Amino acid sequence: MAKNDTILRFDEVTFGYKETKPLLEEVDFSVRRGTKTTVMGQNGSGKSTLFKLITGELKPFSGIINVVSGVSIAVSRQVIPRDELELTVREFFIKAMAQMYSEKIYDIDPRIDAILNLVNLHAPKERILNTFSGGQQARLLLASALIQNPDLLLLDEPTNNLDKAGIEHLTEFLKAYDKTVIVISHDSGFLNSFTDSVLYLDIFTRKMEQYVGNYFDVREQILARLEKENRKNAQLAKEIQANKEKANFFAMKGGQMRMVAKRMREKAEEMEEEKVDVRKEDKTIRPFIIPSQENIGGIVHITAFKTYHDGEIFQRKTDIKLGRNQHLLLAGPNGIGKSTLLELIAHNDSEGTTIPQDIKIGYYRQDFSTLNFDDTVLKSLMDVAPELTEEKIRATAAGFLLTGNVVYSKIGTLSEGQKGLVAFARLVLERPGLLILDEPTNHINFRHIPIIAEALNKYTGAMIMVSHVPDFVEKIRIDEVLDLGK
């Protein structure tokens, strides 16, 4: 197959779930061999669903999905499924390889060694997956796709939890990869470094728009089109109002003037139909604050912590005191122990950390395991603020774009980005004295990130945060940094 031949084509593909409107409606697009394509779209628009349709895990309601015969496909997922977290590294890779090859693979260990080296992760093959940090799990997910050496590589949020070195490593790999790649990510700098085309999934029209160019260029094209649509709507609205006012004036004159009024009303109705529906995915969450627990003084005192390196545990000492309105950033490479330390602090279970018993802790985990996936969104929010009316709970949810049928949906059915918005809505309702955040931008749409940064910047309680996104951290006041890598 020649380099520029089409490797994948969607022809009038429609898909949705029974409890929702269609996610995709008569979608058309094609992907050429050897291209690097980014998928853009709002949280919940169906980006991850698109991958499941490409792999055949889901079937369209109508239309044709044509993958060229003989093309192998591998997916790097966002998270390791819960039922796989007890597997060893070797078992995890054997399962991944079994999806590509029907026969037994006898050189699996050398292949695993080579692919782990490629993603810069050194770990025993007998180690259990749930003992790895979020960043290390992200590398394992990536490696499980790369080990299959597919013709079409699908990457779903591959930079989540990766530190700077991990992202650089992945970027260089993708630049050199001579096969076809389709990526879902909210990391604009990462995407722009290798993207040559963009598929834009419009949550309002449920269509796919196709653009050629790097990520930044395409984003500017989309914003320019949106501004043009808004200007057109504003002009039409002005003309519609003028016609309605004239119609009312002539209608009051009576006689033949009523016919003139009727024609003006018809003209106004025609112009209403010409208005362009502003795309709902261009909405952002509303600005918000996370209220702090009142009447609290000293909150956290950290005197010791543990770090990890090459399977060894090191006991470290420090002397950090956090009170109201003080923000601490935990820094260090993947696997050093940042998430472990946050977990111990969140449960007030660290020998080297002291937290008064009356301090209310708000904890944002990168895997959303603080959420009950069987709860509806509404129940999850009402559980943390039982004193509030349903009306007030729903108003808070609406600020995070959790409206309509979404509030009655089980959390487990939401996209990863929507789960993140539920987690933030819960923090607003919880009013914590200590806020603990582990990679709070993972899966979150780039439009929401400045608003979240502003909320965290203004938070007046004590805050401890882990984030590998420099642009995000720069927008937040940080009073102290504890670098576990030093």
NORCORZI-V997204 format. One record per helix or strand. SS is the DSSP state (H for helix, E for strand). FROM is the first residue (numbers start at 1). TO is the last residue. Records with the same first field share a line. If there is no record, write none. Layout:
SS = FROM-TO / FROM-TO
//
This chain:
E = 6-16 / 22-32 / 36-40 / 62-67 / 73-76 / 88-88 / 128-128 / 152-156 / 180-184 / 197-201 / 208-212 / 300-309 / 312-322 / 327-331 / 353-355 / 361-364 / 376-376 / 410-410 / 434-438 / 462-466 / 480-483
H = 47-55 / 82-84 / 89-98 / 108-118 / 129-131 / 134-146 / 164-176 / 188-192 / 215-253 / 257-274 / 280-282 / 338-346 / 377-384 / 390-399 / 404-408 / 411-413 / 416-430 / 446-457 / 470-473
//
